[in-house]
Amino acid sequence: MEWVERMNRAMDYLEAHLAGDWEPEEIARIMACPYAVFQRSFAPITGVRLSEYLLRRRLSQAALDLRNTQMRVIDVALRYGYDSADAFAAAFKRLHGITPQAARLPGANLTFYSRITFTLSITGVQEMTYRVLERETFDVLGIRRVTPFGGGTWGVIKQDGSIRQIERTCGACDLGLCFGFAPDGSNDYLCGGEYAGPDVAGLDRYTYPACAFLVFTAQGSIAQNVLGRTWQRIYGEFMPQSEYRQKDLPTIERYVLWDEAGDDCLVEILIPVEK
């Protein structure tokens, strides 16, 4: 119940600072965990990235202001953190399909996203299997990129062929390390393999300190989003009730099997934790 209360307090705080003047340190204080952990867990729990959620809320409220007040467009733009009327108009049109000026016309159709509220629900009918893995320090070698969407680095290395260099060097390219999301929603992600050798030109290295991991398994249909649903259950069911707290280190997806043609996957999810 404490987790639900903390999430709703975080939503209260963000709602009061839709202009973008909120502080990550305050979110961390409310949630009693590093801000990066809150940010990474938001999308698996809610189905939407934190940055996208805040964008939707800002533009939903901006539409209400335009319809229900006489505020100038530039004043509404500034109220919700936009530096110019042009930037505001472009974002507004992407969400609503019309300009801010057109939103004031009778009969204009607008899109509304409500504030997220967390409630206590009945879960646990379906079991979750996990294990604890203790690891000494180890290295991962691969390609690290910031892309506009989660998992975009996989597309980069497959398209430019660098996945083959990783496979030749590490023996396999089966690890995906998620370092977190930027305010604009872009994802800092490394694709690679475990590696104990010297540095290799053109490849990025990340060294994990010795730590414990919670290991979960996602197995089943790719089309039915078994991987996403497993992430959602980890953060929505297991972690709020767990004695473990996630550390501010990248999470890992280990792709044991990913067969899009056969619509089948087996992925291990590793969450770095401490008690």
C-alpha positions as CSV (number, residue, x, y, z in Angstrom):
1,M,0.0,0.0,0.0
2,E,2.9,2.3,0.7
3,W,4.1,2.0,-2.9
4,V,0.7,3.0,-4.2
5,E,0.7,6.1,-2.0
6,R,4.2,7.1,-3.0
7,M,3.3,6.7,-6.7
8,N,0.2,8.9,-6.3
9,R,2.2,11.5,-4.4
10,A,4.8,11.5,-7.3
11,M,1.9,12.0,-9.7
12,D,0.6,14.9,-7.6
13,Y,4.0,16.5,-7.7
14,L,4.4,16.1,-11.5
15,E,0.8,17.4,-12.0
16,A,1.7,20.5,-10.1
17,H,4.8,21.1,-12.3
18,L,3.6,20.4,-15.8
19,A,5.5,23.4,-17.1
20,G,8.6,21.2,-16.6
21,D,10.0,22.9,-13.5
22,W,10.0,19.7,-11.4
23,E,13.1,18.3,-9.8
24,P,14.3,14.7,-10.2
25,E,15.6,14.9,-6.6
26,E,12.1,15.5,-5.3
27,I,10.8,12.5,-7.1
28,A,13.6,10.4,-5.6
29,R,12.7,11.7,-2.2
30,I,9.0,10.9,-2.6
31,M,9.7,7.4,-4.0
32,A,12.6,6.6,-1.7
33,C,14.6,5.3,-4.7
34,P,16.9,6.8,-7.3
35,Y,15.1,8.9,-9.9
36,A,16.6,6.8,-12.7
37,V,14.9,3.7,-11.2
38,F,11.5,5.5,-11.1
39,Q,12.0,6.7,-14.7
40,R,12.9,3.2,-16.0
41,S,10.1,1.5,-14.2
42,F,7.4,4.0,-15.3
43,A,6.8,2.6,-18.8
44,P,6.6,-1.1,-17.9
45,I,4.0,-0.2,-15.2
46,T,1.9,2.2,-17.2
47,G,2.5,1.3,-20.8
48,V,3.8,4.8,-21.6
49,R,7.1,6.5,-21.2
50,L,7.3,9.2,-18.5
51,S,8.2,11.9,-21.0
52,E,5.3,11.0,-23.3
53,Y,2.9,10.9,-20.4
54,L,3.9,14.4,-19.3
55,L,3.7,15.7,-22.9
56,R,0.2,14.3,-23.2
57,R,-0.9,15.9,-19.9
58,R,0.6,19.3,-20.7
59,L,-1.1,19.4,-24.1
60,S,-4.4,18.1,-22.7
61,Q,-4.5,20.9,-20.1
62,A,-3.4,23.4,-22.7
63,A,-6.4,22.5,-24.8
64,L,-8.7,23.1,-21.9
65,D,-7.1,26.5,-21.3
66,L,-7.6,27.5,-24.9
67,R,-11.2,26.4,-24.9
68,N,-12.2,27.8,-21.5
69,T,-10.2,31.0,-21.1
70,Q,-9.2,34.0,-23.0
71,M,-5.5,33.5,-22.5
72,R,-3.3,34.3,-25.5
73,V,-1.7,31.3,-27.3
74,I,1.8,32.5,-26.3
75,D,0.8,32.7,-22.6
76,V,-0.6,29.1,-22.7
77,A,2.6,28.0,-24.4
78,L,4.7,29.6,-21.7
79,R,2.5,28.2,-19.0
80,Y,3.3,24.6,-20.1
81,G,7.0,25.1,-20.6
82,Y,7.3,26.0,-24.3
83,D,9.7,28.8,-25.3
84,S,7.8,29.9,-28.4
85,A,4.4,29.8,-29.9
86,D,5.7,27.9,-32.9
87,A,7.2,25.1,-30.8
88,F,3.9,24.9,-28.9
89,A,1.8,24.9,-32.0
90,A,3.8,22.1,-33.6
91,A,3.5,19.9,-30.5
92,F,-0.2,20.8,-30.1
93,K,-1.0,19.8,-33.7
94,R,0.8,16.5,-33.4
95,L,-1.4,15.5,-30.5
96,H,-4.7,17.1,-31.4
97,G,-4.5,17.3,-35.2
98,I,-5.4,21.0,-35.2
99,T,-3.7,24.3,-34.4
100,P,-4.1,26.0,-31.1
101,Q,-6.1,28.8,-32.8
102,A,-8.5,26.1,-34.3
103,A,-9.0,24.6,-30.9
104,R,-11.1,27.6,-30.0
105,L,-13.5,27.1,-32.8
106,P,-17.0,25.7,-32.1
107,G,-17.1,21.9,-32.7
108,A,-13.3,21.4,-32.7
109,N,-12.3,17.9,-31.8
110,L,-9.6,17.6,-29.1
111,T,-7.8,14.8,-27.5
112,F,-7.7,14.4,-23.7
113,Y,-5.4,12.2,-21.6
114,S,-6.4,12.1,-17.9
115,R,-4.0,12.1,-15.0
116,I,-2.7,8.6,-14.0
117,T,-3.9,7.4,-10.6
118,F,-2.6,4.2,-9.0
119,T,-4.9,2.0,-7.0
120,L,-4.6,-1.3,-5.2
121,S,-5.7,-4.2,-7.3
122,I,-5.9,-8.0,-6.9
123,T,-2.8,-9.7,-8.4
124,G,-0.8,-12.8,-7.8
125,V,-3.2,-15.3,-9.2
126,Q,-0.6,-16.2,-11.8
127,E,2.7,-17.2,-10.3
128,M,6.0,-15.5,-11.0
129,T,9.2,-17.5,-11.1
130,Y,12.5,-15.8,-10.2
131,R,15.9,-16.5,-8.8
132,V,18.7,-14.5,-7.2
133,L,22.0,-14.4,-9.0
134,E,25.2,-13.1,-7.3
135,R,27.8,-11.9,-9.7
136,E,31.3,-10.6,-9.3
137,T,32.4,-7.7,-11.4
138,F,32.1,-8.4,-15.2
139,D,32.3,-6.5,-18.5
140,V,30.0,-6.2,-21.4
141,L,31.3,-5.1,-24.8
142,G,29.2,-3.9,-27.6
143,I,27.6,-0.8,-29.2
144,R,26.0,1.8,-27.0
145,R,23.7,4.4,-28.6
146,V,21.0,6.9,-27.6
147,T,18.0,6.3,-29.9
148,P,14.5,7.8,-30.0
149,F,12.8,4.7,-28.8
150,G,13.5,1.6,-26.6
151,G,15.6,-1.1,-28.3
152,G,16.5,1.1,-31.2
153,T,20.2,0.1,-30.8
154,W,19.3,-3.4,-32.0
155,G,18.1,-1.9,-35.3
156,V,21.3,0.2,-35.6
157,I,23.7,-2.8,-35.2
158,K,21.7,-5.0,-37.5
159,Q,21.5,-2.4,-40.2
160,D,25.2,-1.3,-40.2
161,G,26.5,-4.9,-39.6
162,S,28.3,-4.1,-36.4
163,I,26.4,-7.0,-34.7
164,R,28.8,-9.3,-36.6
165,Q,31.9,-7.6,-35.1
166,I,30.3,-8.0,-31.6
167,E,29.6,-11.7,-32.2
168,R,33.1,-12.4,-33.5
169,T,34.7,-10.6,-30.5
170,C,32.4,-11.8,-27.7
171,G,31.1,-15.1,-29.1
172,A,27.5,-13.8,-28.9
173,C,25.6,-10.6,-29.0
174,D,22.8,-11.6,-26.6
175,L,22.7,-8.8,-24.0
176,G,20.7,-5.6,-24.0
177,L,21.6,-3.0,-21.3
178,C,19.1,-0.3,-20.6
179,F,20.8,2.8,-18.9
180,G,17.6,4.8,-18.8
181,F,15.5,7.4,-20.7
182,A,16.2,11.1,-21.4
183,P,13.5,13.7,-20.8
184,D,12.7,13.6,-24.5
185,G,12.0,9.9,-24.3
186,S,15.2,8.7,-26.1
187,N,16.7,5.5,-24.8
188,D,20.4,5.0,-23.8
189,Y,20.9,1.3,-24.6
190,L,23.9,-1.0,-25.2
191,C,23.7,-4.2,-27.3
192,G,26.6,-6.6,-26.7
193,G,28.0,-9.7,-25.1
194,E,29.9,-10.6,-21.9
195,Y,33.6,-10.1,-22.5
196,A,36.8,-10.4,-20.5
197,G,39.4,-9.3,-23.0
198,P,41.1,-6.0,-23.9
199,D,39.4,-3.0,-25.4
200,V,38.4,-3.2,-29.0
201,A,38.4,-0.2,-31.4
202,G,34.8,0.8,-32.3
203,L,33.2,-1.1,-29.4
204,D,31.9,0.3,-26.1
205,R,32.6,-1.3,-22.7
206,Y,30.6,-1.2,-19.6
207,T,31.8,-2.7,-16.3
208,Y,29.3,-3.9,-13.8
209,P,30.4,-3.8,-10.2
210,A,29.8,-6.9,-8.1
211,C,26.1,-7.1,-7.2
212,A,23.1,-9.3,-7.0
213,F,20.5,-9.7,-9.7
214,L,16.9,-10.8,-9.6
215,V,16.4,-13.0,-12.7
216,F,13.0,-13.4,-14.3
217,T,12.1,-15.2,-17.5
218,A,9.8,-14.0,-20.4
219,Q,8.9,-16.9,-22.6
220,G,6.2,-17.1,-25.3
221,S,4.7,-15.2,-28.1
222,I,6.5,-12.1,-29.4
223,A,3.3,-10.9,-31.1
224,Q,1.4,-11.0,-27.7
225,N,4.1,-8.9,-26.1
226,V,5.2,-11.4,-23.6
227,L,8.4,-9.4,-22.9
228,G,6.5,-6.2,-22.2
229,R,3.9,-8.0,-20.0
230,T,6.7,-9.6,-18.0
231,W,8.3,-6.2,-17.4
232,Q,4.9,-4.8,-16.3
233,R,4.4,-7.6,-13.8
234,I,7.9,-7.2,-12.4
235,Y,7.4,-3.5,-11.6
236,G,3.6,-3.7,-11.0
237,E,3.4,-6.8,-8.8
238,F,6.8,-8.1,-7.6
239,M,9.0,-5.1,-6.8
240,P,6.4,-3.1,-4.7
241,Q,6.0,-6.1,-2.4
242,S,9.6,-7.3,-2.5
243,E,12.3,-7.0,0.1
244,Y,14.7,-6.0,-2.7
245,R,15.3,-2.4,-3.9
246,Q,16.6,-1.8,-7.5
247,K,20.0,-0.3,-7.7
248,D,20.9,2.6,-10.1
249,L,22.6,0.4,-12.6
250,P,21.5,-0.7,-16.1
251,T,19.0,-3.5,-16.3
252,I,19.8,-6.4,-18.6
253,E,17.8,-8.4,-21.1
254,R,19.5,-11.7,-22.2
255,Y,18.1,-13.0,-25.4
256,V,18.3,-16.7,-25.2
257,L,15.9,-17.1,-28.2
258,W,14.2,-14.5,-30.4
259,D,12.5,-16.0,-33.4
260,E,10.2,-13.5,-35.0
261,A,9.3,-15.9,-37.9
262,G,8.2,-18.6,-35.4
263,D,6.7,-16.0,-33.0
264,D,8.7,-17.3,-30.1
265,C,11.1,-15.9,-27.6
266,L,12.9,-16.7,-24.4
267,V,14.4,-13.7,-22.6
268,E,16.0,-13.5,-19.2
269,I,15.5,-10.1,-17.4
270,L,18.1,-9.2,-14.8
271,I,17.4,-6.5,-12.3
272,P,20.3,-5.3,-10.2
273,V,19.2,-5.1,-6.6
274,E,20.1,-4.8,-2.9
275,K,18.1,-5.8,0.1
